[in-house]
């Protein structure tokens, strides 16, 4: 049996069933991720064997079964049993192993061809335990970190909340819970508290400056479940937004107090009472999507601030679903896609 080890942004490494040392890495020019990465970019990939063995995993990596027919003396043809001899004792109980993105604790969990197994080092698992429920790390290297923020979590501190923020949790994460550590993150952009989805934080000040300088060129895509139907299957919403108030943003005649905002939308799915929209932004104004959709008489579900009448998911129906941008240091094109949360998908 053979296995394939994937490190995001690094290409794939092939190993036979009893490989004893990994080949050298090679860099890729493009990295696309559609599931949270359980490895830290830029770290070396360890070796692995599906045979009796016992060693501490020194890095995170992904195992992909590649053969069409896998035979094992303990399991029926076409399956293989996952053995936790790959991990220090007890690590299977602490989220170190994921199969197709789901935590696995059974030491004889059967694998099917095509399954993806992610194995994390003990330090990575402990760090992940510092994050709140729903907050996931998709990509992590020396320059930046990409996360999925859950709904109802501030991006950064406010006057009334300084500790329960994505920034604070992520700072603790990169410091591995050690207060004396000098590691930190820098804020590149924000998502509203009520919005879930992908965010980028820098891990150096130089990376922050580079990412913010090119932020208008970053491809940002959102998914929104809205009340009613927009005027057409696709179109452009634009207005001058007054963001000077502390609570609510609104469209207004052009003046020194306003900034021009442009939102593109496309209908992805319709039912009688609701519509799923894909939205891309030309500009990044505060509450831009929420204001434009309310102006179009199809407010986002759960958005009472902007006149929504229903709240079937008990949360705002807005999700930051995709980011595409160039790595500030290497220039590699990075792409990330996060699916619509299940609680919203069930409404359509």
N, C-alpha and C positions, 0 to 999 in steps of 0.2 A: 504494500500500500504506500502511496506517496501523499505528501501534504504540501501545502503552499502557505508561506507566511507572508502576510501583507502588512506593510507599515505605511500609513497614509503619507502621500507625497514622496514616497521613496521607491515606488515600484514594488514588484513581487519577488520573493526569494523562494526557490524550490528546494525541497529536502526529500530524500528517500526515507523509508521507515526507520532506518538505523543510522542516520547521519550524525556525525560526532562534532562537526564544526561548521559554522555558517559561512557562506561565501561573502565576499565584500559587497557593501551596499553600492547602488548606483542611484543617482538622482533623476527624478522625473521632472518634466516641465509642466505637468498638469496634474492636478489632484482633485477628484470629485468624490464627495462623501454624501451618502444618503442614509446613513445610520451613525449614531454617536461613535466616535473613535475611542477605543479603549487603550490607545497607546500614545506615547508622547513622541511627536515628530522629532527627528534628529538623534534619537537614542538607538544604540545598536540592538539588533535582534538576536536573541539567544537561540541555541539549538534545541531541538526537540526530537523525541523518538517515541513511537507507539509501541514500546516494549517495556519490560520491567526496568525501572530506573528511578532514581530519587535524587533531585537536586533543587536548589533554590532558584526560582526564576528571577533573573536579574533585570529583565526588561519586559515591557508589554508587547504582545504581538498577536496576530490573528492566524488561526489555523483553518485552512479550507480543504476539505476532502475533494480530490479532483478525479478519482477513478470512477468509472461507470459501475463497477461491481466490486464491492469490498467484502471480503470473506474473513471471518474471525472464528476461531475454534469455539468461542464461548457464545456466539450469537449467530442468528440465521444469516444466510448469504444476503448481501446487500446492506447490511448494517454493521456498525462497529461499536464497541462499548468504550465510552470515554473513561480513561483511567486518571485518577488524581495523584498517581505516583509522580506526576509532573510538578506537583506543588508541595511546599512545606506542609506538614501535617496540620489539618484544621482549616487551611485556606479556602477549601470548597464551601465552608459555611459563612464566609465573610465577603461574598460577592466577587471573588477573584475570577470566577469562570462564568462566562455568558455563552449561551448557544442561541444563535440568531437573535442576539440582543436581549435575551431573557436569562436571568440568574438561574444557575443550576447547582443543586446541592447533593444530588444523588451521585454516588461514586460509580454507578453502573449505568448512567444515563445513555441510552442508545443514540447513535449518530446515523443520519442518513446521508447519502451522497448529495453534496451541495450545501450541507449545513456549514455555518461559519461559527467557529469556536474562538472566543477571545479570552486570553489568559493574562491577568494583570499581576505585576509584582506586588509584594506585600505592602510596600510603601505607597504605591499608587492606590491600592484598595483603601488603606487607612485615610489617605487624602480625600478620596471620593466620599468617605463617611462624614467629612466636614461640610458637605454641601446639603442644602435643604432638599426636601422631596420635590422631584420634578426638575431640578437643575442638573443638567448633564454637560460634560465636557466633550466636544466634538473634535477638537484639534488643539494641540499644545506643543509649541516649540520654544526656542530661546527668544523669539521676537514677539509672538502674539499667542493668544488663546481664544478659541471660539467656543461659545457655550450656547445652550438652549435655556432661556429664562422661563420659569413657569409664570402663569398669570398671578396677579395680586402680589407681586414682589417689585419694589422700587429698583430702578437701575442704579441709583446713587442716593446719597443721604439727602433728606429734606429737613426743614426746621423741626418737624415733629418726629422723625424717625432717622436714626443715624446708624443703627446696628443691623437691622434686618433688611439689608440691601444686597443686590447682586455684587456690587463692588466690595462690600465688607466680607461676604462669604468667599468670594474669589481670592481676596487678599489672604484670608486664613488658609485657603486651599494651597496657594503657591508657597506659603510659609510652612506648610505641613503641620499647622497648629502650633508652631513655635514662635512665640511673641517676639523673641529677640532676633529673629531672622530679618535680614535686610531686603528680602524679596518683596516685590510689590507689583501691582498692575496699574495701568493708566486708562482712564476712560476715553474712548474714541467717539462714541455716539450713545444715544439713549433709546429705550423703548418706554412707552407709558407703563405705569404700574399694572394696569389691567390687561395689557397685551402680552401674549406669550411669544416665544420664538427665538431666532438666532441673533446673537450679539457678538461683537468683536471687542476684546480688550487688548491693549498693548502691554508688553512686558519690559519694554525699554522706552525711554523718552524719545529716542530717535525714531523708533517704530511708530509711536503715537503721532509725531509730527508728520511722518510720511503718509500714514493712513488718513489723517485728517485733511492733508493737503489734496489728496486725490478722492476724498469721500464722495464728491458729486459725481464721479465717474464709476462708482461702485454700483453694480446691478443689484437692486433690492426689490424683492418680490414678496407680496403679502397675499394672504387668503382671508376673506371676510365672508361671514354668513350674515346676510342683511334681511330686513323686513321688506316684503313686497318685491318689486322688480324695477330695475333701472330702465331708462327710456329706450335703450337699444342693446343689442347683444355685445357691442363694444363701443367705446367712445373715450372722450377726454373731458375731464372735469377741471375747471380752472376758476380762480378768483383771487382777489387780493385779501389776504388774511390779516386781521388785527390781533396780534398776540400780546398786547400790552397788559391785558387784564390777568390777574393771578389765577383765575379759575377757568374761565371759558374763552375759547378762541372763536371768532366769528368772521364771516365774509363781510367786506365793507367797500365803499368806493375808494379808489386809489388815493393815498395820501402819504404823508411822511410817517404815519403810524402803521402802515400796512406793508406787507411783502407779498409778491406774486407767487402763487403756488399752482402746480400742474400735477394732476393725477390721471393715469391711464387705467382703464378697467376693461375686463373681458368676462363675460358670463361663462361659468364652468358647468353649472347645473341649476335647474329650476324645479321647484315644486310649487304648489298653490300659494303658500304663504311666505316662502323664503327663497332666497337665491344665494348661490355660492359664487363669489367674484374673485378673480385674480387681479391684483393691482400692482402697478409699477409706478415709481415716483420719478419725476424730473427734478423735483425740489424736495427738501426735507424740513418742512415747517412743523411746529408743534401742533399735534392733533389734526394734521392736514387731512388724512384719510377720513377721519371721523366727521369732520366739518363738511367735507365735500359730499360724502354720502348722505348726510342729513339734509344738505341743501338740495340733493336730487330726490328727496322724499323716499329714500330707502336707507334709513339709519341702520347701523350695526346692531344686531340683537344684544340685549343687555346693556346698551349704552344710554342709560337714563339721562346722563349729562347732555346728550345731544338728541333728546326727544324720542328714544326708542320706547315702544309700548309693550314689548314682550321681553322676557328673560328666561327662555326655556332651558338653557344650559347653566344658569346661575353663574355666568361669567360673561365678559365681553367676547363677542365672536370674531376677534381679530388675532391673526397669527402671522408672525414674521417668518415666512416659509423658505426663503432662498437668499443667498448672498453669493456674489461672484466678484472677485477682486484679485489684484496682483499682490503677491507677497512683498512686503516692503523691503526685504533684504535680498531675496533671490530673484525676484521678478516672476516666479512661477505663478501660473493662474490657478487660484484656489476656488472651488465651487462647493457649496454646502446646500443641501436640501432637507427640510424638515417637514414631515407630513402633517396634515391637519389633525389636531388632537381628536381622539376618539369621541370625546363628549360632544364635539361640534359635528364631526362626520355623521354621527347617528341621527342628526336632525334633518338630513338631506335624503 
